[in-house]
Amino acid sequence: LDGEYLTFEVIDGHASYFVTIDGISYDVDKFEGFWLDHPTLPEVLERYDNPEYRRFIDKQFFTAREGLRYLFGERKWMNDPARMAIVNNKIFQATVALRAGFTLPETVVTSDPRKIMDLSIRSGGKIITKILSPSPILDQVILTKVLSEDQLKNIDSAMYCPAIYQPYIEKDYELRITVVGEKIFAAKIDSQADEGTRVDWRARPKFNDTEARMQLIEIPTFLKETIRKFMGMCGLRYGAIDMIVTPGGEYIFLEINPNGQWYFVQLQSEAEIADAIAELLMT
């Protein structure tokens, strides 16, 4: 918080926007490209006691950041915030993914208990649930879960909050596909090697005393073509796509995060993602 600021000024008839980092101010007008990662309030404000004031503060910071897009929207963005806001919607991205040619699991997004039970019956009683958007609860990641028998018996409670429901699909492994412009980095995650990571490998990013095992692999040409078509339809230059591969070799699309984390992939797989990002921002 201290030493990091956004400042817009109108002085002597001239408008300027500055970003201050570690006490050093930078004129945003001199920036050629923008990387919008995961803007959040500083932790001291996230933990602000009064929730009404916290929401007020969050809105003010959001509006200040929006000035960047309004003033410099023609610059190189990775990605454009307006496109990310659209594609972040899981319903939108699933629809576009189908149109692009991906295979998706049977999916129900609802708060209707009857629809959930219908899916459970069709799926042999084993379904998973996951949230529609990132958790706003500080320091809490809500993972993909298999619904237990007790949860299915008390499924009426689902009416209080919509969520994503899908059949549980057996996996051979998972894919984290980082797309930077025309470059595609596909990392295989050996999530089925440990019981604790079978449903959601993020539950134990470290298992068997090692990082979740990850390695770069080559994916089929048809899948690369589908990915590039999908990215074009979404209007994205960058994205992190999550997929699963079944024991039968079927590639199933789960979701895309338009500003998904990539550094952990580079650390564990030696993918040269940072170089690709720098190159794309400079060209």
Accessible surface in RSA format (square Angstrom, percent):
REM  Atomic radii and reference values for relative SASA: ProtOr
REM  Chains: A
REM  Algorithm: Lee & Richards
REM  Probe-radius: 1.40
REM  Slices: 20
REM RES _ NUM      All-atoms   Total-Side   Main-Chain    Non-polar    All polar
REM                ABS   REL    ABS   REL    ABS   REL    ABS   REL    ABS   REL
RES LEU A   1   100.54  56.0  65.69  47.0  34.85  87.6  67.73  47.6  32.81  88.3
RES ASP A   2   135.20  94.7 107.89 107.4  27.31  64.6  41.04  96.6  94.16  93.9
RES GLY A   3    15.15  18.7   0.00   N/A  15.15  18.7  15.15  41.6   0.00   0.0
RES GLU A   4    93.33  53.6  82.72  62.6  10.61  25.3  17.23  33.3  76.10  62.1
RES TYR A   5   114.70  53.6 104.17  59.3  10.53  27.4  88.68  66.6  26.02  32.1
RES LEU A   6    59.59  33.2  31.23  22.3  28.36  71.3  31.54  22.1  28.06  75.5
RES THR A   7    49.26  35.0  45.44  46.1   3.82   9.1  34.17  45.9  15.09  22.8
RES PHE A   8   108.72  54.4  81.59  50.5  27.13  70.6  81.59  49.5  27.13  77.7
RES GLU A   9    60.91  35.0  56.01  42.4   4.90  11.7  16.03  31.0  44.88  36.6
RES VAL A  10   101.07  66.5  71.30  64.5  29.77  71.7  71.30  62.0  29.77  80.7
RES ILE A  11   102.10  58.1  95.31  71.0   6.80  16.4  98.89  71.2   3.21   8.7
RES ASP A  12   146.58 102.7 100.43 100.0  46.16 109.1  41.77  98.3 104.82 104.5
RES GLY A  13    80.89  99.7   0.00   N/A  80.89  99.7  36.98 101.5  43.90  98.3
RES HIS A  14   122.32  66.8 118.90  82.6   3.42   8.7  79.67  82.1  42.65  49.6
RES ALA A  15    58.85  54.1  38.58  59.5  20.27  46.1  38.84  54.7  20.01  53.0
RES SER A  16    20.51  17.3  13.91  18.6   6.60  15.2   9.39  20.0  11.12  15.6
RES TYR A  17     9.59   4.5   7.18   4.1   2.41   6.3   6.26   4.7   3.33   4.1
RES PHE A  18    53.68  26.9  53.68  33.2   0.00   0.0  53.68  32.5   0.00   0.0
RES VAL A  19    23.64  15.6  23.64  21.4   0.00   0.0  23.64  20.5   0.00   0.0
RES THR A  20    14.92  10.6  13.91  14.1   1.02   2.4   7.86  10.6   7.07  10.7
RES ILE A  21    83.26  47.4  82.16  61.2   1.10   2.6  82.16  59.2   1.10   3.0
RES ASP A  22   117.58  82.4  89.09  88.7  28.50  67.4  34.62  81.5  82.97  82.7
RES GLY A  23    55.02  67.8   0.00   N/A  55.02  67.8  25.30  69.4  29.72  66.6
RES ILE A  24   102.73  58.5  99.73  74.3   3.01   7.3 102.73  74.0   0.00   0.0
RES SER A  25    69.63  58.8  43.38  57.9  26.25  60.5  23.29  49.6  46.34  64.9
RES TYR A  26    92.71  43.3  89.37  50.8   3.35   8.7  63.55  47.8  29.17  36.0
RES ASP A  27    42.11  29.5  34.47  34.3   7.64  18.1   8.16  19.2  33.95  33.9
RES VAL A  28     0.00   0.0   0.00   0.0   0.00   0.0   0.00   0.0   0.00   0.0
RES ASP A  29    86.05  60.3  76.19  75.8   9.86  23.3  16.29  38.3  69.76  69.6
RES LYS A  30   165.91  80.9 138.43  84.9  27.48  65.4  89.69  80.7  76.22  81.2
RES PHE A  31    64.29  32.2  59.12  36.6   5.17  13.5  63.43  38.5   0.86   2.5
RES GLU A  32   127.45  73.2 117.72  89.1   9.73  23.2  45.13  87.3  82.31  67.2
RES GLY A  33    24.26  29.9   0.00   N/A  24.26  29.9   3.51   9.6  20.75  46.5
RES PHE A  34    17.15   8.6  13.36   8.3   3.79   9.9  17.15  10.4   0.00   0.0
RES TRP A  35    76.45  30.7  47.59  23.0  28.86  67.8  40.53  21.6  35.91  58.3
RES LEU A  36    41.34  23.0  40.34  28.9   1.00   2.5  41.30  29.0   0.03   0.1
RES ASP A  37    61.82  43.3  58.06  57.8   3.76   8.9  17.77  41.8  44.04  43.9
RES HIS A  38    77.81  42.5  59.79  41.6  18.02  46.1  56.06  57.8  21.75  25.3
RES PRO A  39    57.60  42.0  30.90  28.2  26.70  97.1  42.88  35.4  14.72  91.5
RES THR A  40    96.56  68.7  69.91  70.9  26.65  63.5  50.54  67.9  46.02  69.6
RES LEU A  41    10.13   5.6   3.72   2.7   6.41  16.1   4.17   2.9   5.96  16.0
RES PRO A  42    40.26  29.3  27.51  25.1  12.75  46.4  40.01  33.0   0.25   1.6
RES GLU A  43   106.00  60.9  95.45  72.2  10.55  25.1  36.52  70.6  69.49  56.7
RES VAL A  44    91.39  60.1  77.50  70.2  13.90  33.5  84.01  73.0   7.38  20.0
RES LEU A  45    23.71  13.2  23.66  16.9   0.04   0.1  23.66  16.6   0.04   0.1
RES GLU A  46    48.28  27.7  40.52  30.7   7.76  18.5   3.46   6.7  44.81  36.6
RES ARG A  47   122.36  51.4 101.77  51.9  20.59  49.0  54.01  73.8  68.35  41.4
RES TYR A  48    89.09  41.6  84.27  47.9   4.82  12.5  49.15  36.9  39.93  49.2
RES ASP A  49   139.82  97.9 114.06 113.5  25.76  60.9  42.38  99.8  97.43  97.2
RES ASN A  50    59.21  40.8  54.85  53.0   4.37  10.5  15.22  36.6  43.99  42.5
RES PRO A  51    63.20  46.1  63.13  57.5   0.07   0.3  63.13  52.1   0.07   0.5
RES GLU A  52   115.64  66.4 108.81  82.3   6.83  16.3  26.25  50.8  89.39  73.0
RES TYR A  53   127.86  59.7 127.86  72.7   0.00   0.0  79.41  59.7  48.45  59.7
RES ARG A  54    71.06  29.8  71.03  36.2   0.03   0.1   7.88  10.8  63.17  38.3
RES ARG A  55   154.00  64.7 145.38  74.1   8.63  20.5  75.24 102.8  78.76  47.7
RES PHE A  56   126.41  63.2 119.33  73.9   7.08  18.4 125.76  76.2   0.65   1.9
RES ILE A  57    36.26  20.6  35.57  26.5   0.69   1.7  36.26  26.1   0.00   0.0
RES ASP A  58    64.69  45.3  64.51  64.2   0.18   0.4   7.19  16.9  57.50  57.3
RES LYS A  59   119.66  58.4 115.66  71.0   4.00   9.5  76.49  68.8  43.17  46.0
RES GLN A  60    84.36  47.2  78.02  57.0   6.34  15.1  32.02  68.2  52.35  39.7
RES PHE A  61    68.85  34.4  66.93  41.5   1.92   5.0  68.72  41.7   0.13   0.4
RES PHE A  62    92.71  46.4  92.71  57.4   0.00   0.0  92.71  56.2   0.00   0.0
RES THR A  63    78.48  55.8  72.68  73.7   5.80  13.8  64.73  86.9  13.75  20.8
RES ALA A  64    41.46  38.1  28.39  43.8  13.06  29.7  40.46  57.0   1.00   2.7
RES ARG A  65    52.82  22.2  47.83  24.4   4.99  11.9  26.42  36.1  26.40  16.0
RES GLU A  66    27.63  15.9  27.16  20.6   0.46   1.1   5.21  10.1  22.42  18.3
RES GLY A  67    17.08  21.1   0.00   N/A  17.08  21.1  16.89  46.4   0.19   0.4
RES LEU A  68    25.20  14.0  25.20  18.0   0.00   0.0  25.20  17.7   0.00   0.0
RES ARG A  69    55.62  23.4  52.29  26.7   3.34   7.9   5.11   7.0  50.51  30.6
RES TYR A  70   150.29  70.2 116.09  66.0  34.21  89.0  92.03  69.2  58.26  71.8
RES LEU A  71    88.71  49.4  69.04  49.4  19.66  49.4  71.18  50.0  17.53  47.2
RES PHE A  72    15.02   7.5  15.02   9.3   0.00   0.0  15.02   9.1   0.00   0.0
RES GLY A  73    33.93  41.8   0.00   N/A  33.93  41.8  16.83  46.2  17.10  38.3
RES GLU A  74   133.76  76.8  93.63  70.8  40.13  95.5  75.75 146.5  58.00  47.4
RES ARG A  75    62.55  26.3  48.25  24.6  14.29  34.0  21.83  29.8  40.72  24.7
RES LYS A  76    65.93  32.2  61.09  37.5   4.83  11.5  52.00  46.8  13.92  14.8
RES TRP A  77    15.27   6.1  11.15   5.4   4.13   9.7  11.15   5.9   4.13   6.7
RES MET A  78     1.09   0.6   0.00   0.0   1.09   2.6   0.00   0.0   1.09   1.4
RES ASN A  79     1.35   0.9   1.31   1.3   0.04   0.1   1.18   2.8   0.17   0.2
RES ASP A  80    43.89  30.7  40.42  40.2   3.46   8.2  21.94  51.6  21.94  21.9
RES PRO A  81    18.22  13.3  13.24  12.1   4.98  18.1  13.74  11.3   4.47  27.8
RES ALA A  82    37.91  34.9  30.84  47.6   7.07  16.1  36.60  51.5   1.31   3.5
RES ARG A  83    71.49  30.0  71.49  36.4   0.00   0.0  31.82  43.5  39.67  24.0
RES MET A  84     8.27   4.3   8.27   5.5   0.00   0.0   8.27   7.0   0.00   0.0
RES ALA A  85    73.22  67.3  49.34  76.1  23.88  54.3  57.07  80.4  16.14  42.8
RES ILE A  86    74.32  42.3  68.55  51.1   5.76  13.9  74.14  53.4   0.18   0.5
RES VAL A  87     0.00   0.0   0.00   0.0   0.00   0.0   0.00   0.0   0.00   0.0
RES ASN A  88    62.91  43.4  57.39  55.5   5.52  13.3  18.91  45.5  44.00  42.5
RES ASN A  89    75.76  52.2  68.16  65.9   7.60  18.3  18.45  44.4  57.30  55.4
RES LYS A  90    35.30  17.2  30.67  18.8   4.63  11.0  11.84  10.7  23.46  25.0
RES ILE A  91    95.00  54.1  91.28  68.0   3.72   9.0  94.43  68.0   0.57   1.5
RES PHE A  92    63.56  31.8  58.04  35.9   5.52  14.4  63.30  38.4   0.26   0.8
RES GLN A  93     2.40   1.3   2.40   1.8   0.00   0.0   1.95   4.1   0.45   0.3
RES ALA A  94    26.52  24.4  26.43  40.8   0.10   0.2  26.52  37.4   0.00   0.0
RES THR A  95    53.18  37.8  51.36  52.1   1.82   4.3  33.85  45.5  19.33  29.2
RES VAL A  96     8.73   5.7   8.73   7.9   0.00   0.0   8.73   7.6   0.00   0.0
RES ALA A  97     0.00   0.0   0.00   0.0   0.00   0.0   0.00   0.0   0.00   0.0
RES LEU A  98   106.57  59.3  90.35  64.6  16.21  40.8  90.78  63.8  15.79  42.5
RES ARG A  99   165.31  69.4 139.75  71.2  25.56  60.8  48.63  66.5 116.68  70.7
RES ALA A 100     6.30   5.8   0.00   0.0   6.30  14.3   0.15   0.2   6.15  16.3
RES GLY A 101    54.36  67.0   0.00   N/A  54.36  67.0  27.78  76.2  26.58  59.5
RES PHE A 102    12.28   6.1   2.06   1.3  10.22  26.6   4.62   2.8   7.67  21.9
RES THR A 103    59.53  42.3  52.36  53.1   7.17  17.1  25.99  34.9  33.54  50.7
RES LEU A 104    31.81  17.7  10.97   7.8  20.85  52.4  10.97   7.7  20.85  56.1
RES PRO A 105    12.39   9.0   1.70   1.5  10.69  38.9   6.90   5.7   5.49  34.1
RES GLU A 106    82.70  47.5  64.82  49.0  17.88  42.6  41.83  80.9  40.87  33.4
RES THR A 107    52.44  37.3  23.75  24.1  28.69  68.4  23.11  31.0  29.33  44.3
RES VAL A 108    25.84  17.0  22.21  20.1   3.63   8.7  25.84  22.4   0.00   0.0
RES VAL A 109    49.86  32.8  21.54  19.5  28.32  68.2  21.54  18.7  28.32  76.8
RES THR A 110    22.87  16.3  15.76  16.0   7.11  17.0  12.22  16.4  10.65  16.1
RES SER A 111    39.46  33.3  34.99  46.7   4.47  10.3   0.93   2.0  38.54  54.0
RES ASP A 112    35.92  25.2  30.92  30.8   5.00  11.8  20.94  49.3  14.98  14.9
RES PRO A 113    18.53  13.5  18.33  16.7   0.20   0.7  18.53  15.3   0.00   0.0
RES ARG A 114   181.51  76.2 176.64  90.0   4.87  11.6  81.03 110.7 100.48  60.9
RES LYS A 115   115.58  56.4 114.38  70.2   1.20   2.9  57.65  51.9  57.93  61.7
RES ILE A 116     0.00   0.0   0.00   0.0   0.00   0.0   0.00   0.0   0.00   0.0
RES MET A 117    63.95  33.1  63.95  42.3   0.00   0.0  63.66  54.1   0.29   0.4
RES ASP A 118    66.88  46.8  64.69  64.4   2.19   5.2  11.23  26.4  55.65  55.5
RES LEU A 119     0.00   0.0   0.00   0.0   0.00   0.0   0.00   0.0   0.00   0.0
RES SER A 120     4.13   3.5   4.13   5.5   0.00   0.0   0.00   0.0   4.13   5.8
RES ILE A 121   130.51  74.3 110.13  82.0  20.38  49.1 116.18  83.7  14.33  38.9
RES ARG A 122   140.13  58.8  99.40  50.7  40.74  97.0  71.46  97.7  68.67  41.6
RES SER A 123    29.31  24.8   1.89   2.5  27.43  63.2  12.12  25.8  17.19  24.1
RES GLY A 124    74.00  91.3   0.00   N/A  74.00  91.3  40.84 112.1  33.16  74.3
RES GLY A 125    36.94  45.6   0.00   N/A  36.94  45.6  22.49  61.7  14.45  32.4
RES LYS A 126    95.36  46.5  93.98  57.7   1.38   3.3  55.93  50.3  39.43  42.0
RES ILE A 127     0.00   0.0   0.00   0.0   0.00   0.0   0.00   0.0   0.00   0.0
RES ILE A 128    12.40   7.1  12.40   9.2   0.00   0.0  12.40   8.9   0.00   0.0
RES THR A 129    24.71  17.6  24.25  24.6   0.46   1.1  20.18  27.1   4.53   6.8
RES LYS A 130    28.11  13.7  25.70  15.8   2.41   5.7  20.18  18.2   7.93   8.4
RES ILE A 131    56.62  32.2  50.41  37.6   6.21  15.0  51.22  36.9   5.40  14.6
RES LEU A 132    48.15  26.8  41.25  29.5   6.90  17.3  41.25  29.0   6.90  18.6
RES SER A 133    68.66  58.0  63.34  84.5   5.32  12.3  33.53  71.4  35.13  49.2
RES PRO A 134   112.57  82.0  95.61  87.2  16.96  61.7 103.15  85.2   9.42  58.5
RES SER A 135    28.31  23.9   2.54   3.4  25.77  59.4   4.08   8.7  24.23  33.9
RES PRO A 136   130.51  95.1  93.14  84.9  37.37 135.9 106.40  87.8  24.12 149.9
RES ILE A 137    92.55  52.7  83.28  62.0   9.27  22.4  88.24  63.5   4.31  11.7
RES LEU A 138    65.39  36.4  45.13  32.3  20.26  50.9  49.31  34.6  16.07  43.3
RES ASP A 139   117.26  82.1  68.35  68.0  48.90 115.6  42.69 100.5  74.57  74.4
RES GLN A 140    89.04  49.8  79.55  58.1   9.49  22.6  23.08  49.1  65.96  50.0
RES VAL A 141   107.94  71.0  84.48  76.5  23.46  56.5  86.66  75.3  21.28  57.7
RES ILE A 142    64.16  36.5  54.60  40.7   9.56  23.0  57.91  41.7   6.25  17.0
RES LEU A 143    31.30  17.4  27.37  19.6   3.93   9.9  27.44  19.3   3.86  10.4
RES THR A 144    23.94  17.0  20.12  20.4   3.82   9.1   9.21  12.4  14.73  22.3
RES LYS A 145   115.38  56.3 114.25  70.1   1.13   2.7  67.48  60.7  47.90  51.0
RES VAL A 146    46.94  30.9  29.52  26.7  17.42  42.0  29.52  25.6  17.42  47.3
RES LEU A 147    18.47  10.3  12.28   8.8   6.19  15.6  12.28   8.6   6.19  16.7
RES SER A 148    53.85  45.5  44.18  59.0   9.67  22.3  48.40 103.1   5.46   7.6
RES GLU A 149   134.81  77.4 128.25  97.0   6.56  15.6  50.70  98.1  84.11  68.7
RES ASP A 150    95.50  66.9  94.11  93.7   1.39   3.3  24.68  58.1  70.82  70.6
RES GLN A 151    90.79  50.8  84.01  61.4   6.77  16.1  32.19  68.5  58.59  44.4
RES LEU A 152    23.04  12.8  19.04  13.6   3.99  10.0  19.34  13.6   3.70  10.0
RES LYS A 153   160.80  78.4 121.97  74.8  38.83  92.4  84.00  75.6  76.79  81.8
RES ASN A 154    97.17  67.0  90.56  87.5   6.61  15.9  27.69  66.6  69.47  67.2
RES ILE A 155    18.01  10.2  17.36  12.9   0.65   1.6  17.92  12.9   0.09   0.2
RES ASP A 156    91.61  64.2  90.41  90.0   1.20   2.8  25.18  59.3  66.43  66.3
RES SER A 157    72.97  61.7  60.95  81.3  12.02  27.7  40.06  85.3  32.91  46.1
RES ALA A 158    13.50  12.4   3.39   5.2  10.11  23.0  13.46  19.0   0.04   0.1
RES MET A 159   102.79  53.2  82.97  54.9  19.83  47.2  50.87  43.2  51.92  68.8
RES TYR A 160   184.59  86.2 150.85  85.8  33.75  87.8 111.36  83.7  73.23  90.3
RES CYS A 161    82.77  62.6  78.90  88.0   3.87   9.1  28.12  71.3  54.65  58.9
RES PRO A 162    70.66  51.5  65.20  59.4   5.47  19.9  65.20  53.8   5.47  34.0
RES ALA A 163    13.92  12.8  13.92  21.5   0.00   0.0  13.92  19.6   0.00   0.0
RES ILE A 164     8.03   4.6   8.03   6.0   0.00   0.0   8.03   5.8   0.00   0.0
RES TYR A 165    11.19   5.2  11.19   6.4   0.00   0.0   0.56   0.4  10.62  13.1
RES GLN A 166    11.17   6.2  11.17   8.2   0.00   0.0   0.49   1.0  10.69   8.1
RES PRO A 167    26.59  19.4  23.58  21.5   3.01  10.9  23.58  19.5   3.01  18.7
RES TYR A 168    37.78  17.6  16.63   9.5  21.15  55.0   8.49   6.4  29.29  36.1
RES ILE A 169    41.55  23.6  33.69  25.1   7.86  18.9  36.51  26.3   5.04  13.7
RES GLU A 170   104.05  59.7  99.94  75.6   4.11   9.8  51.64  99.9  52.41  42.8
RES LYS A 171    22.46  11.0  11.80   7.2  10.65  25.4   5.48   4.9  16.97  18.1
RES ASP A 172    72.71  50.9  63.70  63.4   9.01  21.3   4.19   9.9  68.52  68.3
RES TYR A 173    27.75  13.0  27.75  15.8   0.00   0.0  13.38  10.1  14.37  17.7
RES GLU A 174    16.21   9.3  16.21  12.3   0.00   0.0   1.50   2.9  14.71  12.0
RES LEU A 175     1.33   0.7   0.00   0.0   1.33   3.3   0.00   0.0   1.33   3.6
RES ARG A 176    24.75  10.4  24.75  12.6   0.00   0.0   0.33   0.4  24.42  14.8
RES ILE A 177     0.00   0.0   0.00   0.0   0.00   0.0   0.00   0.0   0.00   0.0
RES THR A 178     0.00   0.0   0.00   0.0   0.00   0.0   0.00   0.0   0.00   0.0
RES VAL A 179     0.65   0.4   0.65   0.6   0.00   0.0   0.65   0.6   0.00   0.0
RES VAL A 180     3.45   2.3   0.42   0.4   3.04   7.3   0.42   0.4   3.04   8.2
RES GLY A 181    22.34  27.5   0.00   N/A  22.34  27.5  13.52  37.1   8.82  19.8
RES GLU A 182   124.54  71.5 116.65  88.2   7.89  18.8  62.96 121.8  61.57  50.3
RES LYS A 183    95.35  46.5  91.08  55.9   4.26  10.1  66.81  60.1  28.54  30.4
RES ILE A 184    31.36  17.8   2.45   1.8  28.91  69.7   2.45   1.8  28.91  78.5
RES PHE A 185    28.75  14.4  26.91  16.7   1.84   4.8  28.75  17.4   0.00   0.0
RES ALA A 186     3.80   3.5   1.30   2.0   2.50   5.7   1.30   1.8   2.50   6.6
RES ALA A 187     0.00   0.0   0.00   0.0   0.00   0.0   0.00   0.0   0.00   0.0
RES LYS A 188    57.37  28.0  56.41  34.6   0.96   2.3  10.93   9.8  46.44  49.5
RES ILE A 189     1.68   1.0   1.68   1.3   0.00   0.0   1.68   1.2   0.00   0.0
RES ASP A 190    47.01  32.9  46.93  46.7   0.07   0.2  10.42  24.5  36.59  36.5
RES SER A 191     0.00   0.0   0.00   0.0   0.00   0.0   0.00   0.0   0.00   0.0
RES GLN A 192    23.48  13.1  16.41  12.0   7.07  16.8  15.76  33.6   7.72   5.9
RES ALA A 193    47.08  43.3  11.70  18.1  35.38  80.5  23.29  32.8  23.79  63.0
RES ASP A 194    15.82  11.1  11.33  11.3   4.49  10.6   4.80  11.3  11.01  11.0
RES GLU A 195   138.75  79.7 121.86  92.2  16.90  40.2  65.12 126.0  73.63  60.1
RES GLY A 196    29.35  36.2   0.00   N/A  29.35  36.2  19.10  52.4  10.25  23.0
RES THR A 197     0.00   0.0   0.00   0.0   0.00   0.0   0.00   0.0   0.00   0.0
RES ARG A 198    88.61  37.2  88.35  45.0   0.26   0.6  17.53  24.0  71.09  43.1
RES VAL A 199    47.79  31.4  37.97  34.4   9.82  23.7  38.13  33.1   9.65  26.2
RES ASP A 200    12.45   8.7   8.46   8.4   4.00   9.4   7.77  18.3   4.68   4.7
RES TRP A 201    31.45  12.6  31.45  15.2   0.00   0.0  19.44  10.4  12.01  19.5
RES ARG A 202   112.92  47.4  99.76  50.9  13.16  31.3  44.91  61.4  68.00  41.2
RES ALA A 203    47.23  43.4  21.99  33.9  25.24  57.4  23.15  32.6  24.08  63.8
RES ARG A 204   102.03  42.8  99.32  50.6   2.71   6.4  37.30  51.0  64.73  39.2
RES PRO A 205    68.06  49.6  67.37  61.4   0.69   2.5  67.37  55.6   0.69   4.3
RES LYS A 206   134.84  65.8 122.90  75.4  11.95  28.4  66.80  60.1  68.05  72.5
RES PHE A 207     2.16   1.1   0.00   0.0   2.16   5.6   2.16   1.3   0.00   0.0
RES ASN A 208    82.47  56.9  58.11  56.2  24.36  58.7  30.11  72.5  52.35  50.6
RES ASP A 209   152.53 106.8 111.20 110.7  41.32  97.7  41.10  96.7 111.42 111.1
RES THR A 210    68.94  49.0  61.56  62.4   7.38  17.6  67.96  91.3   0.98   1.5
RES GLU A 211    76.11  43.7  69.65  52.7   6.47  15.4  38.18  73.8  37.94  31.0
RES ALA A 212     0.77   0.7   0.32   0.5   0.46   1.0   0.32   0.4   0.46   1.2
RES ARG A 213   105.50  44.3 100.13  51.0   5.38  12.8  58.81  80.4  46.69  28.3
RES MET A 214    16.51   8.5   0.00   0.0  16.51  39.3   0.54   0.5  15.97  21.2
RES GLN A 215   100.38  56.1  98.81  72.2   1.57   3.7  31.11  66.2  69.27  52.5
RES LEU A 216    74.41  41.4  51.97  37.2  22.44  56.4  52.21  36.7  22.20  59.7
RES ILE A 217    46.87  26.7  27.35  20.4  19.52  47.0  37.05  26.7   9.82  26.7
RES GLU A 218   134.67  77.3 108.02  81.7  26.65  63.4  61.96 119.8  72.71  59.4
RES ILE A 219     5.65   3.2   1.38   1.0   4.27  10.3   2.55   1.8   3.10   8.4
RES PRO A 220    44.29  32.3  31.75  28.9  12.54  45.6  43.64  36.0   0.66   4.1
RES THR A 221    94.58  67.3  89.22  90.5   5.36  12.8  52.01  69.9  42.57  64.4
RES PHE A 222   119.68  59.9 114.61  71.0   5.07  13.2 115.98  70.3   3.70  10.6
RES LEU A 223     3.57   2.0   3.57   2.6   0.00   0.0   3.57   2.5   0.00   0.0
RES LYS A 224    51.13  24.9  51.13  31.4   0.00   0.0  17.88  16.1  33.25  35.4
RES GLU A 225   106.73  61.3  99.19  75.0   7.54  17.9  39.24  75.9  67.49  55.1
RES THR A 226    20.26  14.4  17.17  17.4   3.08   7.3   4.23   5.7  16.02  24.2
RES ILE A 227     0.00   0.0   0.00   0.0   0.00   0.0   0.00   0.0   0.00   0.0
RES ARG A 228    89.97  37.8  78.65  40.1  11.32  27.0  32.87  44.9  57.10  34.6
RES LYS A 229   115.23  56.2 102.33  62.8  12.89  30.7  69.99  63.0  45.24  48.2
RES PHE A 230     0.00   0.0   0.00   0.0   0.00   0.0   0.00   0.0   0.00   0.0
RES MET A 231     9.79   5.1   9.79   6.5   0.00   0.0   9.79   8.3   0.00   0.0
RES GLY A 232    58.03  71.6   0.00   N/A  58.03  71.6  38.24 104.9  19.79  44.3
RES MET A 233    77.70  40.2  48.84  32.3  28.87  68.7  57.38  48.8  20.33  26.9
RES CYS A 234     0.00   0.0   0.00   0.0   0.00   0.0   0.00   0.0   0.00   0.0
RES GLY A 235    41.39  51.0   0.00   N/A  41.39  51.0  28.47  78.1  12.92  28.9
RES LEU A 236    13.92   7.8   0.00   0.0  13.92  35.0   0.24   0.2  13.68  36.8
RES ARG A 237    71.13  29.9  67.19  34.3   3.94   9.4  45.45  62.1  25.68  15.6
RES TYR A 238     0.37   0.2   0.37   0.2   0.00   0.0   0.37   0.3   0.00   0.0
RES GLY A 239     0.00   0.0   0.00   N/A   0.00   0.0   0.00   0.0   0.00   0.0
RES ALA A 240     0.07   0.1   0.00   0.0   0.07   0.2   0.00   0.0   0.07   0.2
RES ILE A 241     0.00   0.0   0.00   0.0   0.00   0.0   0.00   0.0   0.00   0.0
RES ASP A 242    30.87  21.6  30.87  30.7   0.00   0.0  12.25  28.8  18.62  18.6
RES MET A 243     1.28   0.7   0.48   0.3   0.80   1.9   0.48   0.4   0.80   1.1
RES ILE A 244     7.74   4.4   7.74   5.8   0.00   0.0   7.74   5.6   0.00   0.0
RES VAL A 245     5.06   3.3   5.06   4.6   0.00   0.0   5.06   4.4   0.00   0.0
RES THR A 246    17.27  12.3  16.60  16.8   0.67   1.6  13.51  18.1   3.76   5.7
RES PRO A 247    97.46  71.0  64.63  58.9  32.82 119.3  66.68  55.1  30.78 191.3
RES GLY A 248    77.12  95.1   0.00   N/A  77.12  95.1  39.65 108.8  37.47  83.9
RES GLY A 249    42.04  51.8   0.00   N/A  42.04  51.8  26.92  73.9  15.12  33.9
RES GLU A 250    86.40  49.6  79.79  60.4   6.61  15.7  33.05  63.9  53.35  43.6
RES TYR A 251    40.56  18.9  33.34  19.0   7.22  18.8  13.52  10.2  27.05  33.3
RES ILE A 252     8.81   5.0   8.81   6.6   0.00   0.0   8.81   6.3   0.00   0.0
RES PHE A 253     0.66   0.3   0.47   0.3   0.19   0.5   0.47   0.3   0.19   0.5
RES LEU A 254    45.29  25.2  30.58  21.9  14.72  37.0  30.67  21.5  14.62  39.3
RES GLU A 255    42.89  24.6  42.89  32.4   0.00   0.0   5.50  10.6  37.39  30.5
RES ILE A 256     1.85   1.1   0.00   0.0   1.85   4.5   0.13   0.1   1.73   4.7
RES ASN A 257    48.28  33.3  46.59  45.0   1.69   4.1   8.05  19.4  40.23  38.9
RES PRO A 258     0.26   0.2   0.00   0.0   0.26   1.0   0.00   0.0   0.26   1.6
RES ASN A 259    15.00  10.3  14.80  14.3   0.20   0.5   0.80   1.9  14.20  13.7
RES GLY A 260     0.59   0.7   0.00   N/A   0.59   0.7   0.03   0.1   0.55   1.2
RES GLN A 261    92.60  51.8  90.50  66.1   2.10   5.0  41.67  88.7  50.93  38.6
RES TRP A 262    47.96  19.2  47.71  23.1   0.24   0.6  37.28  19.9  10.67  17.3
RES TYR A 263   118.40  55.3 118.14  67.2   0.26   0.7  80.90  60.8  37.50  46.2
RES PHE A 264    49.79  24.9  46.62  28.9   3.16   8.2  47.53  28.8   2.26   6.5
RES VAL A 265     0.00   0.0   0.00   0.0   0.00   0.0   0.00   0.0   0.00   0.0
RES GLN A 266    42.65  23.8  39.62  29.0   3.03   7.2   9.79  20.8  32.86  24.9
RES LEU A 267   115.68  64.4  87.04  62.3  28.64  72.0  90.01  63.2  25.67  69.1
RES GLN A 268    51.20  28.6  25.15  18.4  26.05  62.0  20.37  43.4  30.83  23.4
RES SER A 269    14.82  12.5   0.00   0.0  14.82  34.2   4.06   8.6  10.77  15.1
RES GLU A 270   149.69  85.9 130.57  98.8  19.12  45.5  49.64  96.0 100.04  81.7
RES ALA A 271     1.40   1.3   0.00   0.0   1.40   3.2   0.87   1.2   0.53   1.4
RES GLU A 272   119.80  68.8 112.49  85.1   7.31  17.4  33.93  65.6  85.87  70.1
RES ILE A 273     0.00   0.0   0.00   0.0   0.00   0.0   0.00   0.0   0.00   0.0
RES ALA A 274    36.43  33.5  31.22  48.2   5.21  11.8  32.67  46.0   3.75   9.9
RES ASP A 275    94.54  66.2  88.97  88.6   5.58  13.2  27.21  64.0  67.34  67.2
RES ALA A 276     4.27   3.9   0.93   1.4   3.34   7.6   1.58   2.2   2.69   7.1
RES ILE A 277    14.50   8.3  14.50  10.8   0.00   0.0  14.50  10.4   0.00   0.0
RES ALA A 278    46.57  42.8  41.58  64.2   4.99  11.4  46.54  65.5   0.03   0.1
RES GLU A 279    84.19  48.3  83.51  63.2   0.68   1.6  28.32  54.8  55.87  45.6
RES LEU A 280    31.47  17.5  29.44  21.1   2.02   5.1  31.25  21.9   0.22   0.6
RES LEU A 281    36.30  20.2  33.04  23.6   3.26   8.2  33.04  23.2   3.26   8.8
RES MET A 282   141.26  73.2 117.28  77.6  23.98  57.1  77.47  65.9  63.79  84.5
RES THR A 283   102.39  72.8  67.65  68.6  34.74  82.8  86.08 115.6  16.31  24.7
END  Absolute sums over single chains surface
CHAIN  1 A    16178.7      13174.2       3004.5       9100.4       7078.3
END  Absolute sums over all chains
TOTAL         16178.7      13174.2       3004.5       9100.4       7078.3
